[in-house]
Amino acid sequence: MTVVLDAWPVMQFMQGRESLGRQMSELLEDGEAVMSWINVGEVYHSIRRRWGPPLADELLPRLLANVAAEMPSALRVVEAAKLKSEHRMSYADAFAAATAIAHDAELWTGDPELLAPNAPWRWRDLRQVQ
């Protein structure tokens, strides 16, 4: 099973929701987590800004050891732009959604912008994961 992550679950884990990380690890036992490099950059930026460059530089390789990071192709950029034009979301979130669609995978998030009813991507709401 392949799932796509946006920045939300990674940042929640960084902010002390270790139980979320444990449950995600259990769910992914036989699968793979994929992230767009756009969303990896969003995580790096958020950690660097909130906790400083040393922690961001330390955690980036750990994140990349646990997810398959994909550089968006020109087609993926256009698909993300289309999603952004049709749905109320950040540009980074559009890459998470476009990556989920490209993989026919569930997008794991808690970001309300991505938990859109009738969205063309499938999602799992992680806000209630204990």
The first five atom37 places (N, CA, C, CB, O) and aatype in JSON, in Angstrom:
{
  "aatype": [12, 16, 19, 19, 10, 3, 0, 17, 14, 19, 12, 5, 13, 12, 5, 7, 1, 6, 15, 10, 7, 1, 5, 12, 15, 6, 10, 10, 6, 3, 7, 6, 0, 19, 12, 15, 17, 9, 2, 19, 7, 6, 19, 18, 8, 15, 9, 1, 1, 1, 17, 7, 14, 14, 10, 0, 3, 6, 10, 10, 14, 1, 10, 10, 0, 2, 19, 0, 0, 6, 12, 14, 15, 0, 10, 1, 19, 19, 6, 0, 0, 11, 10, 11, 15, 6, 8, 1, 12, 15, 18, 0, 3, 0, 13, 0, 0, 0, 16, 0, 9, 0, 8, 3, 0, 6, 10, 17, 16, 7, 3, 14, 6, 10, 10, 0, 14, 2, 0, 14, 17, 1, 17, 1, 3, 10, 1, 5, 19, 5],
  "atom_mask": [
    [1, 1, 1, 1, 1],
    [1, 1, 1, 1, 1],
    [1, 1, 1, 1, 1],
    [1, 1, 1, 1, 1],
    [1, 1, 1, 1, 1],
    [1, 1, 1, 1, 1],
    [1, 1, 1, 1, 1],
    [1, 1, 1, 1, 1],
    [1, 1, 1, 1, 1],
    [1, 1, 1, 1, 1],
    [1, 1, 1, 1, 1],
    [1, 1, 1, 1, 1],
    [1, 1, 1, 1, 1],
    [1, 1, 1, 1, 1],
    [1, 1, 1, 1, 1],
    [1, 1, 1, 0, 1],
    [1, 1, 1, 1, 1],
    [1, 1, 1, 1, 1],
    [1, 1, 1, 1, 1],
    [1, 1, 1, 1, 1],
    [1, 1, 1, 0, 1],
    [1, 1, 1, 1, 1],
    [1, 1, 1, 1, 1],
    [1, 1, 1, 1, 1],
    [1, 1, 1, 1, 1],
    [1, 1, 1, 1, 1],
    [1, 1, 1, 1, 1],
    [1, 1, 1, 1, 1],
    [1, 1, 1, 1, 1],
    [1, 1, 1, 1, 1],
    [1, 1, 1, 0, 1],
    [1, 1, 1, 1, 1],
    [1, 1, 1, 1, 1],
    [1, 1, 1, 1, 1],
    [1, 1, 1, 1, 1],
    [1, 1, 1, 1, 1],
    [1, 1, 1, 1, 1],
    [1, 1, 1, 1, 1],
    [1, 1, 1, 1, 1],
    [1, 1, 1, 1, 1],
    [1, 1, 1, 0, 1],
    [1, 1, 1, 1, 1],
    [1, 1, 1, 1, 1],
    [1, 1, 1, 1, 1],
    [1, 1, 1, 1, 1],
    [1, 1, 1, 1, 1],
    [1, 1, 1, 1, 1],
    [1, 1, 1, 1, 1],
    [1, 1, 1, 1, 1],
    [1, 1, 1, 1, 1],
    [1, 1, 1, 1, 1],
    [1, 1, 1, 0, 1],
    [1, 1, 1, 1, 1],
    [1, 1, 1, 1, 1],
    [1, 1, 1, 1, 1],
    [1, 1, 1, 1, 1],
    [1, 1, 1, 1, 1],
    [1, 1, 1, 1, 1],
    [1, 1, 1, 1, 1],
    [1, 1, 1, 1, 1],
    [1, 1, 1, 1, 1],
    [1, 1, 1, 1, 1],
    [1, 1, 1, 1, 1],
    [1, 1, 1, 1, 1],
    [1, 1, 1, 1, 1],
    [1, 1, 1, 1, 1],
    [1, 1, 1, 1, 1],
    [1, 1, 1, 1, 1],
    [1, 1, 1, 1, 1],
    [1, 1, 1, 1, 1],
    [1, 1, 1, 1, 1],
    [1, 1, 1, 1, 1],
    [1, 1, 1, 1, 1],
    [1, 1, 1, 1, 1],
    [1, 1, 1, 1, 1],
    [1, 1, 1, 1, 1],
    [1, 1, 1, 1, 1],
    [1, 1, 1, 1, 1],
    [1, 1, 1, 1, 1],
    [1, 1, 1, 1, 1],
    [1, 1, 1, 1, 1],
    [1, 1, 1, 1, 1],
    [1, 1, 1, 1, 1],
    [1, 1, 1, 1, 1],
    [1, 1, 1, 1, 1],
    [1, 1, 1, 1, 1],
    [1, 1, 1, 1, 1],
    [1, 1, 1, 1, 1],
    [1, 1, 1, 1, 1],
    [1, 1, 1, 1, 1],
    [1, 1, 1, 1, 1],
    [1, 1, 1, 1, 1],
    [1, 1, 1, 1, 1],
    [1, 1, 1, 1, 1],
    [1, 1, 1, 1, 1],
    [1, 1, 1, 1, 1],
    [1, 1, 1, 1, 1],
    [1, 1, 1, 1, 1],
    [1, 1, 1, 1, 1],
    [1, 1, 1, 1, 1],
    [1, 1, 1, 1, 1],
    [1, 1, 1, 1, 1],
    [1, 1, 1, 1, 1],
    [1, 1, 1, 1, 1],
    [1, 1, 1, 1, 1],
    [1, 1, 1, 1, 1],
    [1, 1, 1, 1, 1],
    [1, 1, 1, 1, 1],
    [1, 1, 1, 1, 1],
    [1, 1, 1, 0, 1],
    [1, 1, 1, 1, 1],
    [1, 1, 1, 1, 1],
    [1, 1, 1, 1, 1],
    [1, 1, 1, 1, 1],
    [1, 1, 1, 1, 1],
    [1, 1, 1, 1, 1],
    [1, 1, 1, 1, 1],
    [1, 1, 1, 1, 1],
    [1, 1, 1, 1, 1],
    [1, 1, 1, 1, 1],
    [1, 1, 1, 1, 1],
    [1, 1, 1, 1, 1],
    [1, 1, 1, 1, 1],
    [1, 1, 1, 1, 1],
    [1, 1, 1, 1, 1],
    [1, 1, 1, 1, 1],
    [1, 1, 1, 1, 1],
    [1, 1, 1, 1, 1],
    [1, 1, 1, 1, 1],
    [1, 1, 1, 1, 1]
  ],
  "atom_positions": [
    [[0.84, -1.18, 0.0], [0.0, 0.0, 0.0], [0.89, 1.24, 0.0], [-0.96, 0.0, 1.22], [1.8, 1.37, 0.82]],
    [[0.61, 2.14, -0.91], [1.3, 3.43, -0.95], [0.35, 4.5, -0.44], [1.79, 3.76, -2.39], [-0.82, 4.54, -0.81]],
    [[0.88, 5.37, 0.42], [0.11, 6.53, 0.87], [0.94, 7.77, 0.6], [-0.27, 6.41, 2.4], [2.17, 7.71, 0.5]],
    [[0.27, 8.89, 0.49], [0.95, 10.17, 0.29], [0.75, 11.0, 1.55], [0.4, 10.93, -0.99], [-0.34, 11.05, 2.11]],
    [[1.82, 11.65, 1.99], [1.76, 12.53, 3.14], [1.91, 13.97, 2.69], [2.85, 12.16, 4.17], [2.7, 14.27, 1.79]],
    [[1.16, 14.84, 3.33], [1.48, 16.26, 3.18], [2.26, 16.66, 4.42], [0.17, 17.15, 2.99], [2.64, 15.79, 5.21]],
    [[2.51, 17.91, 4.61], [3.33, 18.36, 5.74], [2.62, 18.2, 7.08], [3.73, 19.81, 5.54], [3.29, 18.09, 8.11]],
    [[1.31, 18.2, 7.1], [0.54, 18.21, 8.34], [0.93, 17.1, 9.31], [-0.91, 18.1, 8.02], [1.25, 17.41, 10.46]],
    [[0.91, 15.81, 8.91], [1.23, 14.78, 9.9], [2.68, 14.86, 10.4], [0.98, 13.41, 9.3], [2.95, 14.57, 11.56]],
    [[3.58, 15.25, 9.54], [4.99, 15.36, 9.96], [5.13, 16.46, 11.0], [5.91, 15.65, 8.74], [5.82, 16.28, 12.0]],
    [[4.49, 17.59, 10.77], [4.57, 18.7, 11.72], [3.85, 18.37, 13.03], [3.98, 19.98, 11.11], [4.31, 18.78, 14.1]],
    [[2.76, 17.64, 12.97], [2.07, 17.22, 14.19], [2.97, 16.33, 15.03], [0.77, 16.49, 13.86], [3.03, 16.47, 16.25]],
    [[3.66, 15.42, 14.38], [4.61, 14.55, 15.08], [5.71, 15.38, 15.73], [5.21, 13.51, 14.1], [6.09, 15.14, 16.87]],
    [[6.21, 16.37, 14.99], [7.28, 17.24, 15.52], [6.8, 18.05, 16.72], [7.79, 18.19, 14.41], [7.59, 18.42, 17.59]],
    [[5.51, 18.32, 16.77], [4.97, 19.12, 17.86], [4.52, 18.26, 19.04], [3.8, 19.96, 17.35], [3.82, 18.74, 19.93]],
    [[4.92, 17.0, 19.04], [4.7, 16.18, 20.22], [3.64, 15.1, 20.11], [0.0, 0.0, 0.0], [3.34, 14.44, 21.1]],
    [[3.06, 14.91, 18.94], [2.06, 13.84, 18.8], [2.75, 12.54, 18.37], [0.97, 14.24, 17.76], [2.55, 12.05, 17.26]],
    [[3.57, 12.0, 19.29], [4.3, 10.77, 19.0], [3.36, 9.61, 18.68], [5.19, 10.39, 20.19], [3.69, 8.73, 17.88]],
    [[2.17, 9.61, 19.31], [1.21, 8.52, 19.06], [0.8, 8.49, 17.59], [-0.03, 8.68, 19.96], [0.57, 7.42, 17.03]],
    [[0.71, 9.66, 16.96], [0.39, 9.73, 15.54], [1.49, 9.03, 14.74], [0.22, 11.21, 15.09], [1.2, 8.25, 13.83]],
    [[2.74, 9.32, 15.07], [3.86, 8.68, 14.38], [3.85, 7.17, 14.55], [0.0, 0.0, 0.0], [4.1, 6.44, 13.59]],
    [[3.56, 6.69, 15.77], [3.5, 5.25, 16.01], [2.38, 4.61, 15.19], [3.29, 4.97, 17.51], [2.59, 3.58, 14.56]],
    [[1.21, 5.22, 15.2], [0.09, 4.64, 14.45], [0.35, 4.66, 12.95], [-1.2, 5.39, 14.77], [0.0, 3.71, 12.25]],
    [[0.96, 5.73, 12.46], [1.28, 5.78, 11.04], [2.28, 4.69, 10.69], [1.84, 7.16, 10.65], [2.16, 4.06, 9.64]],
    [[3.27, 4.45, 11.55], [4.26, 3.39, 11.31], [3.58, 2.03, 11.25], [5.34, 3.39, 12.42], [3.9, 1.21, 10.39]],
    [[2.64, 1.78, 12.16], [1.92, 0.5, 12.16], [1.1, 0.35, 10.89], [1.01, 0.4, 13.39], [1.09, -0.73, 10.29]],
    [[0.41, 1.4, 10.47], [-0.41, 1.33, 9.27], [0.44, 1.14, 8.01], [-1.24, 2.59, 9.13], [-0.01, 0.54, 7.04]],
    [[1.66, 1.63, 8.05], [2.55, 1.55, 6.88], [3.47, 0.35, 6.91], [3.37, 2.8, 6.78], [4.39, 0.26, 6.09]],
    [[3.24, -0.58, 7.83], [4.13, -1.73, 7.97], [4.43, -2.4, 6.65], [3.53, -2.72, 8.92], [5.58, -2.77, 6.38]],
    [[3.42, -2.57, 5.83], [3.6, -3.24, 4.54], [3.48, -2.27, 3.37], [2.58, -4.34, 4.38], [3.16, -2.69, 2.26]],
    [[3.74, -1.01, 3.61], [3.56, -0.03, 2.55], [4.68, 0.98, 2.49], [0.0, 0.0, 0.0], [5.75, 0.81, 3.07]],
    [[4.39, 2.04, 1.77], [5.37, 3.09, 1.53], [4.68, 4.44, 1.63], [6.06, 2.91, 0.15], [3.55, 4.62, 1.17]],
    [[5.39, 5.39, 2.22], [4.9, 6.78, 2.26], [5.66, 7.58, 1.22], [5.08, 7.41, 3.68], [6.88, 7.5, 1.11]],
    [[4.92, 8.36, 0.45], [5.47, 9.21, -0.6], [5.15, 10.66, -0.25], [4.9, 8.83, -2.02], [4.07, 10.95, 0.27]],
    [[6.09, 11.54, -0.52], [5.86, 12.99, -0.37], [6.43, 13.7, -1.58], [6.51, 13.53, 0.94], [7.46, 13.3, -2.13]],
    [[5.75, 14.73, -2.0], [6.32, 15.61, -3.01], [7.47, 16.39, -2.37], [5.23, 16.59, -3.6], [7.42, 16.72, -1.19]],
    [[8.5, 16.67, -3.15], [9.59, 17.51, -2.63], [9.08, 18.88, -2.21], [10.69, 17.67, -3.7], [9.68, 19.53, -1.35]],
    [[7.98, 19.33, -2.8], [7.38, 20.61, -2.39], [6.95, 20.52, -0.93], [6.17, 20.97, -3.3], [7.17, 21.46, -0.16]],
    [[6.34, 19.41, -0.55], [5.89, 19.23, 0.82], [7.05, 18.95, 1.77], [4.88, 18.1, 0.89], [7.01, 19.35, 2.94]],
    [[8.07, 18.26, 1.28], [9.29, 18.09, 2.09], [9.89, 19.46, 2.39], [10.33, 17.18, 1.35], [10.3, 19.74, 3.52]],
    [[9.95, 20.33, 1.37], [10.45, 21.69, 1.57], [9.6, 22.47, 2.56], [0.0, 0.0, 0.0], [10.13, 23.27, 3.34]],
    [[8.3, 22.25, 2.53], [7.4, 22.91, 3.48], [7.71, 22.49, 4.91], [5.93, 22.6, 3.13], [7.74, 23.32, 5.82]],
    [[7.96, 21.2, 5.11], [8.33, 20.69, 6.44], [9.66, 21.31, 6.88], [8.43, 19.14, 6.45], [9.78, 21.79, 8.0]],
    [[10.65, 21.28, 5.99], [11.97, 21.83, 6.31], [11.85, 23.31, 6.7], [12.93, 21.67, 5.1], [12.42, 23.75, 7.7]],
    [[11.1, 24.07, 5.9], [10.9, 25.49, 6.17], [10.26, 25.71, 7.54], [10.04, 26.13, 5.07], [10.7, 26.55, 8.32]],
    [[9.21, 24.93, 7.83], [8.48, 25.1, 9.09], [9.35, 24.77, 10.3], [7.25, 24.22, 9.1], [9.33, 25.48, 11.3]],
    [[10.12, 23.7, 10.2], [11.0, 23.32, 11.31], [12.11, 24.36, 11.47], [11.62, 21.91, 11.06], [12.41, 24.77, 12.59]],
    [[12.7, 24.78, 10.38], [13.78, 25.78, 10.43], [13.29, 27.08, 11.06], [14.33, 26.05, 9.02], [13.98, 27.69, 11.87]],
    [[12.11, 27.49, 10.67], [11.57, 28.75, 11.18], [11.19, 28.66, 12.65], [10.35, 29.16, 10.36], [11.43, 29.58, 13.43]],
    [[10.61, 27.52, 13.03], [10.12, 27.37, 14.41], [11.2, 26.98, 15.4], [9.02, 26.35, 14.45], [11.25, 27.5, 16.51]],
    [[12.08, 26.04, 14.99], [13.06, 25.51, 15.94], [14.52, 25.77, 15.54], [12.86, 24.04, 16.09], [15.43, 25.41, 16.29]],
    [[14.74, 26.39, 14.39], [16.08, 26.78, 14.0], [16.74, 25.86, 12.99], [0.0, 0.0, 0.0], [16.35, 24.7, 12.82]],
    [[17.77, 26.4, 12.3], [18.46, 25.64, 11.25], [19.09, 24.33, 11.72], [19.52, 26.49, 10.66], [19.01, 23.35, 10.98]],
    [[19.72, 24.27, 12.91], [20.35, 23.0, 13.28], [19.36, 21.83, 13.33], [21.04, 23.14, 14.62], [19.66, 20.74, 12.85]],
    [[18.19, 22.05, 13.92], [17.21, 20.96, 14.0], [16.67, 20.61, 12.62], [16.06, 21.35, 14.94], [16.51, 19.43, 12.3]],
    [[16.4, 21.61, 11.8], [15.91, 21.34, 10.44], [16.93, 20.52, 9.65], [15.62, 22.67, 9.69], [16.57, 19.57, 8.96]],
    [[18.2, 20.88, 9.77], [19.25, 20.15, 9.05], [19.42, 18.73, 9.58], [20.57, 20.91, 9.16], [19.78, 17.82, 8.84]],
    [[19.17, 18.55, 10.87], [19.28, 17.22, 11.48], [18.11, 16.32, 11.07], [19.35, 17.33, 13.01], [18.29, 15.13, 10.81]],
    [[16.92, 16.91, 11.01], [15.74, 16.09, 10.77], [15.46, 15.79, 9.31], [14.56, 16.77, 11.35], [14.79, 14.81, 9.0]],
    [[15.96, 16.62, 8.41], [15.71, 16.37, 6.98], [16.16, 14.98, 6.54], [16.4, 17.43, 6.14], [15.39, 14.27, 5.91]],
    [[17.4, 14.56, 6.85], [17.8, 13.2, 6.43], [16.95, 12.1, 7.08], [19.26, 12.97, 6.76], [16.72, 11.06, 6.47]],
    [[16.48, 12.33, 8.3], [15.62, 11.34, 8.97], [14.28, 11.23, 8.26], [15.41, 11.71, 10.45], [13.74, 10.14, 8.09]],
    [[13.73, 12.37, 7.84], [12.48, 12.34, 7.09], [12.68, 11.6, 5.78], [11.97, 13.78, 6.83], [11.86, 10.75, 5.41]],
    [[13.76, 11.92, 5.07], [14.0, 11.31, 3.77], [14.3, 9.81, 3.87], [15.14, 12.01, 3.08], [14.16, 9.09, 2.88]],
    [[14.72, 9.35, 5.04], [14.94, 7.92, 5.25], [13.62, 7.17, 5.41], [15.82, 7.69, 6.48], [13.58, 5.95, 5.29]],
    [[12.55, 7.9, 5.69], [11.26, 7.27, 5.97], [10.19, 7.51, 4.91], [10.76, 7.75, 7.27], [9.12, 6.9, 4.96]],
    [[10.45, 8.38, 3.96], [9.5, 8.63, 2.88], [10.23, 8.63, 1.55], [8.76, 9.99, 3.1], [11.43, 8.91, 1.47]],
    [[9.5, 8.3, 0.51], [10.04, 8.42, -0.85], [9.68, 9.82, -1.33], [9.47, 7.3, -1.82], [8.51, 10.11, -1.58]],
    [[10.67, 10.68, -1.47], [10.43, 12.05, -1.91], [10.49, 12.1, -3.43], [11.47, 13.04, -1.28], [11.43, 11.59, -4.04]],
    [[9.48, 12.72, -4.03], [9.41, 12.82, -5.49], [9.53, 14.25, -5.95], [8.11, 12.22, -6.0], [8.82, 15.14, -5.48]],
    [[10.43, 14.46, -6.88], [10.54, 15.77, -7.53], [9.39, 15.88, -8.53], [11.93, 15.94, -8.25], [9.23, 15.0, -9.37]],
    [[8.59, 16.95, -8.45], [7.45, 17.05, -9.37], [7.9, 17.28, -10.81], [6.52, 18.16, -8.93], [8.78, 18.09, -11.09]],
    [[7.26, 16.55, -11.69], [7.51, 16.73, -13.12], [6.73, 17.96, -13.6], [7.09, 15.45, -13.93], [5.94, 18.54, -12.87]],
    [[6.98, 18.33, -14.85], [6.22, 19.44, -15.44], [4.73, 19.12, -15.44], [6.7, 19.73, -16.88], [3.91, 19.99, -15.16]],
    [[4.38, 17.88, -15.75], [2.97, 17.47, -15.75], [2.38, 17.61, -14.34], [2.83, 16.02, -16.25], [1.25, 18.08, -14.2]],
    [[3.13, 17.2, -13.31], [2.63, 17.3, -11.93], [2.44, 18.76, -11.52], [3.59, 16.6, -10.97], [1.5, 19.08, -10.8]],
    [[3.33, 19.64, -11.98], [3.19, 21.07, -11.68], [1.89, 21.6, -12.28], [4.4, 21.87, -12.24], [1.16, 22.34, -11.62]],
    [[1.6, 21.22, -13.51], [0.37, 21.67, -14.16], [-0.85, 21.08, -13.44], [0.36, 21.26, -15.65], [-1.85, 21.77, -13.24]],
    [[-0.78, 19.8, -13.06], [-1.9, 19.18, -12.35], [-2.14, 19.86, -11.01], [-1.64, 17.67, -12.14], [-3.29, 20.08, -10.62]],
    [[-1.07, 20.19, -10.29], [-1.2, 20.9, -9.01], [-1.82, 22.28, -9.23], [0.18, 21.03, -8.31], [-2.67, 22.72, -8.45]],
    [[-1.4, 22.96, -10.28], [-1.96, 24.28, -10.58], [-3.45, 24.18, -10.9], [-1.2, 24.92, -11.76], [-4.23, 25.04, -10.48]],
    [[-3.85, 23.14, -11.64], [-5.27, 22.95, -11.93], [-6.06, 22.73, -10.63], [-5.47, 21.74, -12.88], [-7.12, 23.32, -10.44]],
    [[-5.52, 21.88, -9.74], [-6.22, 21.63, -8.48], [-6.34, 22.91, -7.65], [-5.48, 20.55, -7.66], [-7.39, 23.18, -7.06]],
    [[-5.27, 23.69, -7.63], [-5.31, 24.94, -6.86], [-6.35, 25.89, -7.43], [-3.92, 25.62, -6.86], [-7.03, 26.59, -6.68]],
    [[-6.49, 25.91, -8.75], [-7.47, 26.81, -9.36], [-8.91, 26.36, -9.11], [-7.22, 26.9, -10.87], [-9.83, 27.17, -9.15]],
    [[-9.1, 25.06, -8.84], [-10.44, 24.52, -8.67], [-10.84, 24.32, -7.21], [-10.54, 23.21, -9.38], [-12.02, 24.15, -6.9]],
    [[-9.86, 24.35, -6.29], [-10.13, 24.09, -4.88], [-9.41, 25.12, -4.03], [-9.69, 22.64, -4.48], [-8.34, 25.61, -4.4]],
    [[-10.0, 25.44, -2.92], [-9.41, 26.42, -2.01], [-8.31, 25.73, -1.18], [-10.5, 27.05, -1.07], [-8.61, 25.02, -0.23]],
    [[-7.06, 25.95, -1.56], [-5.93, 25.32, -0.87], [-4.64, 26.06, -1.19], [-5.81, 23.83, -1.27], [-4.56, 26.83, -2.15]],
    [[-3.64, 25.81, -0.37], [-2.32, 26.39, -0.63], [-1.69, 25.67, -1.83], [-1.39, 26.27, 0.63], [-2.12, 24.58, -2.22]],
    [[-0.69, 26.3, -2.4], [0.0, 25.68, -3.54], [0.7, 24.39, -3.11], [1.03, 26.66, -4.15], [0.67, 23.4, -3.85]],
    [[1.31, 24.38, -1.93], [1.96, 23.16, -1.43], [0.94, 22.05, -1.26], [2.69, 23.43, -0.09], [1.21, 20.9, -1.6]],
    [[-0.23, 22.37, -0.72], [-1.28, 21.36, -0.57], [-1.72, 20.81, -1.92], [-2.49, 21.94, 0.18], [-2.04, 19.62, -2.03]],
    [[-1.73, 21.64, -2.94], [-2.09, 21.17, -4.28], [-1.1, 20.11, -4.77], [-2.14, 22.35, -5.26], [-1.5, 19.19, -5.48]],
    [[0.17, 20.23, -4.39], [1.15, 19.21, -4.78], [0.89, 17.9, -4.04], [2.58, 19.7, -4.5], [1.05, 16.83, -4.62]],
    [[0.51, 17.99, -2.78], [0.18, 16.77, -2.04], [-1.01, 16.07, -2.7], [-0.14, 17.09, -0.55], [-0.98, 14.85, -2.89]],
    [[-2.04, 16.82, -3.04], [-3.22, 16.25, -3.69], [-2.87, 15.67, -5.06], [-4.32, 17.3, -3.82], [-3.31, 14.57, -5.4]],
    [[-2.1, 16.41, -5.84], [-1.72, 15.93, -7.17], [-0.87, 14.66, -7.08], [-0.95, 17.02, -7.93], [-0.99, 13.77, -7.92]],
    [[-0.02, 14.58, -6.08], [0.81, 13.38, -5.89], [-0.07, 12.2, -5.52], [1.89, 13.62, -4.8], [0.15, 11.09, -6.01]],
    [[-1.06, 12.41, -4.66], [-1.98, 11.33, -4.29], [-2.74, 10.83, -5.52], [-2.97, 11.81, -3.21], [-2.89, 9.62, -5.71]],
    [[-3.22, 11.76, -6.33], [-3.95, 11.36, -7.54], [-3.03, 10.57, -8.47], [-4.51, 12.6, -8.26], [-3.44, 9.55, -9.02]],
    [[-1.81, 11.04, -8.66], [-0.87, 10.37, -9.57], [-0.57, 8.94, -9.13], [0.43, 11.16, -9.66], [-0.34, 8.06, -9.96]],
    [[-0.57, 8.71, -7.82], [-0.28, 7.37, -7.29], [-1.55, 6.55, -7.04], [0.52, 7.48, -6.0], [-1.47, 5.39, -6.61]],
    [[-2.71, 7.14, -7.29], [-3.97, 6.51, -6.92], [-3.89, 6.04, -5.47], [-4.31, 5.33, -7.88], [-4.24, 4.91, -5.15]],
    [[-3.41, 6.93, -4.63], [-3.14, 6.62, -3.22], [-3.94, 7.54, -2.32], [-1.64, 6.74, -2.91], [-4.38, 8.62, -2.72]],
    [[-4.11, 7.09, -1.1], [-4.79, 7.9, -0.09], [-3.83, 8.98, 0.42], [-5.3, 7.03, 1.08], [-2.66, 8.71, 0.67]],
    [[-4.33, 10.18, 0.56], [-3.56, 11.3, 1.11], [-3.83, 11.36, 2.6], [-3.93, 12.66, 0.41], [-4.97, 11.55, 3.02]],
    [[-2.79, 11.19, 3.41], [-2.92, 11.22, 4.86], [-2.65, 12.64, 5.33], [-1.95, 10.21, 5.54], [-1.57, 13.18, 5.11]],
    [[-3.63, 13.24, 5.98], [-3.54, 14.63, 6.39], [-4.52, 14.93, 7.5], [-3.79, 15.55, 5.19], [-5.35, 14.1, 7.87]],
    [[-4.42, 16.1, 8.03], [-5.4, 16.65, 8.96], [-5.71, 18.07, 8.55], [0.0, 0.0, 0.0], [-6.45, 18.78, 9.25]],
    [[-5.16, 18.49, 7.45], [-5.33, 19.84, 6.94], [-6.74, 19.98, 6.35], [-4.24, 20.19, 5.87], [-7.07, 19.3, 5.38]],
    [[-7.57, 20.86, 6.94], [-8.95, 21.01, 6.44], [-9.04, 21.34, 4.95], [-9.66, 22.09, 7.23], [-10.02, 20.97, 4.31]],
    [[-8.06, 22.02, 4.41], [-8.09, 22.34, 2.98], [-8.06, 21.08, 2.12], [-6.92, 23.25, 2.61], [-8.6, 21.07, 1.01]],
    [[-7.43, 20.03, 2.63], [-7.29, 18.8, 1.87], [-8.37, 17.77, 2.18], [-5.94, 18.19, 2.12], [-8.51, 16.77, 1.48]],
    [[-9.14, 18.02, 3.23], [-10.22, 17.1, 3.62], [-11.53, 17.56, 2.96], [-10.38, 17.05, 5.18], [-12.55, 17.72, 3.62]],
    [[-11.45, 17.75, 1.68], [-12.56, 18.32, 0.92], [-13.54, 17.24, 0.48], [-12.04, 19.09, -0.31], [-13.14, 16.25, -0.13]],
    [[-14.82, 17.43, 0.8], [-15.8, 16.47, 0.28], [-15.83, 16.52, -1.25], [-17.22, 16.78, 0.86], [-15.67, 17.58, -1.85]],
    [[-16.01, 15.38, -1.85], [-16.09, 15.27, -3.33], [-14.8, 15.68, -4.02], [-17.22, 16.12, -3.85], [-14.82, 16.04, -5.2]],
    [[-13.68, 15.63, -3.31], [-12.38, 15.95, -3.93], [-12.01, 14.84, -4.91], [-11.27, 16.13, -2.85], [-12.44, 13.69, -4.74]],
    [[-11.23, 15.16, -5.94], [-10.8, 14.11, -6.87], [-9.66, 13.25, -6.31], [-10.36, 14.74, -8.17], [-9.18, 12.36, -7.0]],
    [[-9.23, 13.52, -5.08], [-8.23, 12.69, -4.41], [-8.89, 12.02, -3.21], [-6.98, 13.54, -3.97], [-9.84, 12.54, -2.63]],
    [[-8.35, 10.85, -2.86], [-8.83, 10.15, -1.66], [-8.0, 10.63, -0.48], [-8.73, 8.59, -1.82], [-6.81, 10.9, -0.63]],
    [[-8.6, 10.73, 0.7], [-7.87, 11.2, 1.87], [-8.29, 10.44, 3.11], [-8.09, 12.69, 2.07], [-9.37, 9.87, 3.18]],
    [[-7.39, 10.45, 4.1], [-7.65, 9.92, 5.43], [-7.41, 11.04, 6.42], [-6.75, 8.67, 5.74], [-6.35, 11.65, 6.42]],
    [[-8.41, 11.32, 7.25], [-8.33, 12.37, 8.24], [-7.57, 11.85, 9.46], [-9.75, 12.87, 8.64], [-8.06, 10.96, 10.17]],
    [[-6.39, 12.39, 9.7], [-5.55, 11.96, 10.82], [-5.77, 12.77, 12.08], [-4.1, 12.03, 10.43], [-5.08, 12.54, 13.07]],
    [[-6.69, 13.72, 12.06], [-6.88, 14.57, 13.24], [-7.36, 13.79, 14.45], [-7.87, 15.66, 12.93], [-7.09, 14.2, 15.58]],
    [[-8.06, 12.68, 14.24], [-8.61, 11.92, 15.35], [-7.73, 10.75, 15.78], [-9.97, 11.43, 14.99], [-8.08, 10.03, 16.72]],
    [[-6.62, 10.54, 15.09], [-5.73, 9.44, 15.46], [-5.17, 9.7, 16.84], [-4.58, 9.26, 14.43], [-4.61, 10.77, 17.11]],
    [[-5.33, 8.73, 17.71], [-4.84, 8.88, 19.09], [-3.46, 8.35, 19.16], [-5.74, 8.16, 20.11], [-2.85, 8.37, 20.23]]
  ]
}
